[in-house]
Amino acid sequence: MRESTPVRLAYQSKPFIRGSAWRAARMMGGVSSLILALGLGGMWHFARDPIATKLAVTLTSVAVAVAAVAVVSVIAASSVARVRDGRLEFSVLGVRTRSFSLDNEQTTFETRRLGRLRTLMIISAGRTYVPNIAHDEDKLAAFLRARGVPEHPAT
């Protein structure tokens, strides 16, 4: 009988995790659609301008919201968490934004819940960092566990 080799997940074998453009677009798109619906609904109800002006404002607002969500998605897709030289580095568009040493014992992480919202916090030398919305908390937590970063005990 052949022995099977253990399955390694993609985030365990790669030294980096990319941000998800879809995740950022979904979150920002939901927020922008609510803001647009409330703002434009109020405008259509209360403004006394001609319909052509209302239509132009509506189409411009939707175009600006779509462009903003597209820009956020591109930035999220270029967001990377990687391990380099014993350090966990976060970068956006190739510019390093945050860096933590994985060698010391002071670096831990924890997952917190506020109602339905889940966030991952990285704690290092008394400082806390919450990664941006592009990174999935579960994948990032598994990525940190695979690199030996201990999970902070729940408080």
C-alpha positions as CSV (number, residue, x, y, z in Angstrom):
1,M,0.0,0.0,0.0
2,R,1.3,3.4,-0.9
3,E,1.7,6.1,1.7
4,S,0.0,9.3,0.8
5,T,1.8,12.6,1.1
6,P,0.2,15.2,3.2
7,V,-1.7,17.8,1.3
8,R,-0.3,21.3,1.6
9,L,-2.6,24.2,1.1
10,A,-1.6,27.1,-1.2
11,Y,-1.1,29.6,1.7
12,Q,1.1,27.1,3.6
13,S,3.6,26.4,0.8
14,K,3.8,29.9,-0.7
15,P,5.7,32.6,1.2
16,F,3.0,35.2,0.5
17,I,-0.8,35.8,0.4
18,R,-2.4,38.1,-2.1
19,G,-5.4,40.3,-1.3
20,S,-8.7,39.5,-2.8
21,A,-10.1,42.1,-5.3
22,W,-13.5,40.4,-5.1
23,R,-13.7,40.6,-1.3
24,A,-12.9,44.4,-1.4
25,A,-15.3,45.0,-4.3
26,R,-18.0,43.2,-2.5
27,M,-17.5,45.1,0.7
28,M,-17.1,48.6,-0.9
29,G,-19.8,47.9,-3.5
30,G,-22.3,47.2,-0.7
31,V,-21.4,50.3,1.2
32,S,-21.4,52.5,-1.9
33,S,-24.8,51.1,-3.1
34,L,-26.4,51.9,0.2
35,I,-25.0,55.4,0.2
36,L,-26.1,55.9,-3.4
37,A,-29.6,54.6,-2.8
38,L,-30.2,56.8,0.2
39,G,-28.6,59.9,-1.3
40,L,-30.1,59.6,-4.8
41,G,-33.5,58.5,-3.4
42,G,-33.6,61.7,-1.3
43,M,-32.5,63.8,-4.3
44,W,-35.2,62.4,-6.5
45,H,-37.8,62.8,-3.8
46,F,-37.0,66.3,-2.5
47,A,-35.1,68.2,-5.3
48,R,-37.3,70.3,-7.6
49,D,-34.8,70.3,-10.5
50,P,-35.9,69.0,-13.9
51,I,-35.7,65.3,-14.6
52,A,-32.8,65.8,-17.0
53,T,-30.7,67.3,-14.2
54,K,-31.7,64.5,-11.8
55,L,-30.8,61.9,-14.4
56,A,-27.4,63.5,-15.1
57,V,-26.6,63.7,-11.3
58,T,-27.7,60.0,-10.9
59,L,-25.6,58.7,-13.8
60,T,-22.5,60.7,-12.7
61,S,-22.9,59.5,-9.1
62,V,-23.1,55.9,-10.2
63,A,-20.1,56.3,-12.5
64,V,-18.0,57.8,-9.7
65,A,-19.1,55.0,-7.3
66,V,-18.2,52.3,-9.9
67,A,-14.8,54.0,-10.5
68,A,-14.1,54.2,-6.8
69,V,-14.9,50.5,-6.3
70,A,-12.7,49.6,-9.3
71,V,-9.8,51.5,-7.8
72,V,-10.3,49.9,-4.4
73,S,-10.4,46.5,-6.1
74,V,-7.1,47.1,-8.0
75,I,-5.4,48.3,-4.8
76,A,-6.7,45.2,-2.9
77,A,-5.5,42.9,-5.6
78,S,-2.0,44.4,-5.2
79,S,-2.0,44.0,-1.5
80,V,0.4,41.3,-0.3
81,A,1.3,39.7,3.0
82,R,4.7,37.9,2.8
83,V,7.4,36.4,4.9
84,R,10.9,37.7,4.1
85,D,14.0,37.3,6.2
86,G,12.1,36.3,9.3
87,R,9.7,39.2,9.1
88,L,6.0,39.4,8.2
89,E,5.6,42.3,5.7
90,F,2.5,43.9,4.4
91,S,2.7,45.9,1.2
92,V,0.3,47.7,-1.1
93,L,1.2,48.5,-4.7
94,G,4.8,47.3,-3.9
95,V,5.2,49.8,-1.0
96,R,5.8,48.2,2.3
97,T,3.2,49.4,4.8
98,R,3.9,47.4,7.9
99,S,6.5,44.9,9.1
100,F,6.7,42.6,12.1
101,S,9.5,40.3,13.3
102,L,8.4,36.6,13.5
103,D,11.5,35.6,15.4
104,N,10.7,37.2,18.7
105,E,8.1,35.7,21.1
106,Q,6.2,38.9,21.4
107,T,4.5,38.6,18.1
108,T,1.1,36.9,18.4
109,F,-2.3,37.2,16.7
110,E,-5.9,36.9,17.7
111,T,-9.3,36.8,16.0
112,R,-12.0,39.0,17.5
113,R,-15.7,39.3,16.9
114,L,-17.9,42.3,17.2
115,G,-21.4,41.0,16.4
116,R,-21.0,39.5,12.9
117,L,-17.8,41.4,12.1
118,R,-14.6,39.3,12.5
119,T,-11.2,40.9,12.6
120,L,-7.7,39.6,12.9
121,M,-5.3,41.6,15.1
122,I,-1.6,41.1,15.0
123,I,0.1,42.1,18.3
124,S,3.9,42.7,18.3
125,A,5.9,44.5,21.0
126,G,2.8,46.2,22.4
127,R,1.6,47.5,19.1
128,T,-1.5,46.1,17.3
129,Y,-2.2,46.0,13.6
130,V,-5.4,45.1,11.8
131,P,-4.8,44.1,8.2
132,N,-6.9,45.7,5.5
133,I,-10.2,44.3,4.2
134,A,-8.5,42.6,1.2
135,H,-7.0,39.8,3.3
136,D,-9.3,36.9,4.4
137,E,-9.0,36.5,8.2
138,D,-9.1,32.7,8.0
139,K,-6.4,32.4,5.4
140,L,-4.2,35.0,7.1
141,A,-4.6,33.2,10.5
142,A,-3.7,29.8,8.9
143,F,-0.7,31.5,7.1
144,L,0.5,32.8,10.5
145,R,0.0,29.5,12.2
146,A,2.0,27.7,9.5
147,R,4.9,30.0,10.2
148,G,4.9,29.3,14.0
149,V,3.2,32.5,15.2
150,P,1.3,31.7,18.4
151,E,-2.3,32.7,18.8
152,H,-2.9,35.1,21.6
153,P,-5.1,33.6,24.4
154,A,-8.7,34.9,24.3
155,T,-9.5,37.6,26.8
